[in-house]
Amino acid sequence: MMHSQDDDHMDLHSGISAFEAKHFSRAMQLLSPLAEAGNAEAQYRVAIMCQNGLAGAPNPDAAARWMRVAAEQGHPMAQHGLGFMYLEGECLEKDPRQAAVWFEKAANQGLAGSQTTLAMMYQEGNGVERDPEAARRWYQKAGFDVSELDAFSRND
């Protein structure tokens, strides 16, 4: 019997439900084939499980691979996750420049966590040229009150 798109949708829904309920081996069972088939949401969840050893031993290589393919498909949380891997040197060689590239992609999709991280990177000159204006812009996008930041930045 052919596996239809409706079945895939059900499996994705069930896989995400299993993930949310912390039934990780069930989630892995449902989401792995969908990740292999190119579903970015499934790839992202599989990456998280591999990264944190939630459905077996941690697998940093698989985590990085799945996070990257989901990020390359434009999944904002995966872009943030990949940025984090590069920033912290977790699952991947530490590379703040690459981190900034991926945080910016997620930030441009409106992810406040990425906007904030990117703002801090511009503030510190970490992986990007130090740029207080860019930092301010990203903090503003993330919903910070930049008048408080102005007082803060005049002190450094």
C-alpha positions as CSV (number, residue, x, y, z in Angstrom):
1,M,0.0,0.0,0.0
2,M,1.3,3.5,-0.9
3,H,2.2,5.9,1.8
4,S,0.2,9.1,1.0
5,Q,0.8,12.7,1.9
6,D,-2.1,12.5,4.3
7,D,-0.3,9.6,6.1
8,D,2.9,11.8,6.2
9,H,0.9,14.6,7.7
10,M,-0.6,12.3,10.3
11,D,2.9,10.9,11.1
12,L,4.3,14.4,11.4
13,H,1.5,15.4,13.7
14,S,1.9,12.2,15.8
15,G,5.6,12.6,15.8
16,I,5.4,16.2,17.0
17,S,2.9,15.1,19.7
18,A,5.2,12.3,20.8
19,F,8.1,14.8,20.9
20,E,6.1,17.3,23.0
21,A,5.0,14.5,25.3
22,K,8.7,13.5,25.7
23,H,8.1,10.1,24.1
24,F,11.3,10.5,22.2
25,S,11.9,7.0,20.9
26,R,8.3,7.0,19.4
27,A,9.0,10.5,18.0
28,M,12.2,9.4,16.5
29,Q,10.5,6.4,14.9
30,L,7.8,8.6,13.3
31,L,9.9,11.6,12.4
32,S,13.1,9.9,11.0
33,P,11.5,8.7,7.7
34,L,9.9,12.2,7.3
35,A,13.3,13.8,7.9
36,E,14.8,11.5,5.3
37,A,12.0,12.5,2.9
38,G,13.0,16.2,3.3
39,N,10.5,17.5,5.9
40,A,12.2,20.5,7.6
41,E,10.1,20.3,10.8
42,A,10.9,16.6,11.2
43,Q,14.6,17.3,10.4
44,Y,14.7,20.0,13.1
45,R,13.1,17.7,15.8
46,V,15.4,14.8,14.8
47,A,18.4,17.2,15.1
48,I,17.3,18.2,18.7
49,M,16.9,14.6,19.7
50,C,20.3,13.7,18.3
51,Q,22.0,16.7,19.8
52,N,20.6,16.0,23.3
53,G,20.6,12.2,23.2
54,L,16.9,12.1,23.7
55,A,16.3,8.9,21.7
56,G,19.6,7.0,22.3
57,A,23.1,8.3,22.7
58,P,23.9,11.8,21.7
59,N,25.0,12.0,18.0
60,P,26.6,15.3,17.3
61,D,27.3,14.6,13.6
62,A,23.7,13.6,12.9
63,A,22.5,16.6,14.9
64,A,24.6,19.0,12.9
65,R,23.6,17.4,9.6
66,W,19.9,17.5,10.3
67,M,20.0,21.0,11.8
68,R,21.8,22.2,8.6
69,V,19.4,20.6,6.1
70,A,16.4,22.0,8.0
71,A,18.1,25.4,8.2
72,E,19.0,25.4,4.5
73,Q,15.2,24.8,3.8
74,G,14.5,28.1,5.7
75,H,13.3,26.6,9.0
76,P,13.8,29.6,11.4
77,M,14.3,27.5,14.6
78,A,16.8,25.3,12.8
79,Q,18.7,28.4,11.5
80,H,18.8,29.6,15.1
81,G,19.9,26.1,16.3
82,L,22.7,25.9,13.7
83,G,23.8,29.4,14.7
84,F,23.9,28.3,18.3
85,M,26.0,25.2,17.3
86,Y,28.5,27.4,15.6
87,L,28.5,30.0,18.4
88,E,29.1,27.5,21.2
89,G,31.2,25.0,19.2
90,E,28.6,22.4,20.0
91,C,28.3,19.5,17.4
92,L,30.3,21.7,15.0
93,E,33.7,23.5,15.0
94,K,33.2,26.9,16.8
95,D,32.8,29.6,14.1
96,P,31.3,32.9,15.2
97,R,31.2,34.2,11.6
98,Q,29.1,31.3,10.5
99,A,26.9,31.7,13.7
100,A,26.2,35.3,12.7
101,V,25.2,34.3,9.2
102,W,22.6,31.8,10.5
103,F,21.3,34.0,13.4
104,E,20.8,36.7,10.8
105,K,18.7,34.4,8.6
106,A,16.5,33.4,11.5
107,A,16.4,37.1,12.8
108,N,15.1,38.2,9.4
109,Q,12.3,35.7,9.8
110,G,11.3,37.4,13.0
111,L,12.8,35.1,15.6
112,A,13.3,37.3,18.7
113,G,15.9,35.0,20.2
114,S,18.1,35.3,17.1
115,Q,17.5,39.0,16.9
116,T,18.7,39.3,20.5
117,T,21.7,37.1,20.0
118,L,22.7,38.9,16.8
119,A,22.4,42.3,18.6
120,M,24.8,41.0,21.3
121,M,27.2,39.8,18.7
122,Y,27.2,43.3,17.0
123,Q,27.5,44.9,20.4
124,E,30.6,42.7,21.3
125,G,32.0,42.4,17.8
126,N,31.8,38.7,18.0
127,G,31.8,37.1,14.5
128,V,30.9,40.4,13.0
129,E,32.4,43.9,13.0
130,R,31.5,45.7,16.2
131,D,28.5,47.9,15.2
132,P,26.5,49.7,18.0
133,E,24.0,50.9,15.4
134,A,23.3,47.4,14.1
135,A,23.1,46.1,17.7
136,R,20.6,48.8,18.5
137,R,18.5,48.0,15.4
138,W,18.3,44.3,16.2
139,Y,17.5,44.9,19.9
140,Q,14.7,47.2,18.7
141,K,13.4,44.5,16.4
142,A,13.5,42.0,19.3
143,G,11.2,44.3,21.2
144,F,13.7,45.9,23.7
145,D,13.3,49.4,24.8
146,V,16.4,51.0,23.3
147,S,16.3,54.1,25.4
148,E,17.5,51.9,28.3
149,L,20.2,50.5,26.0
150,D,21.5,54.0,25.1
151,A,22.2,54.7,28.8
152,F,23.9,51.3,28.9
153,S,26.1,51.8,25.8
154,R,27.3,55.3,26.8
155,N,29.0,53.6,29.8
156,D,31.4,51.5,27.8
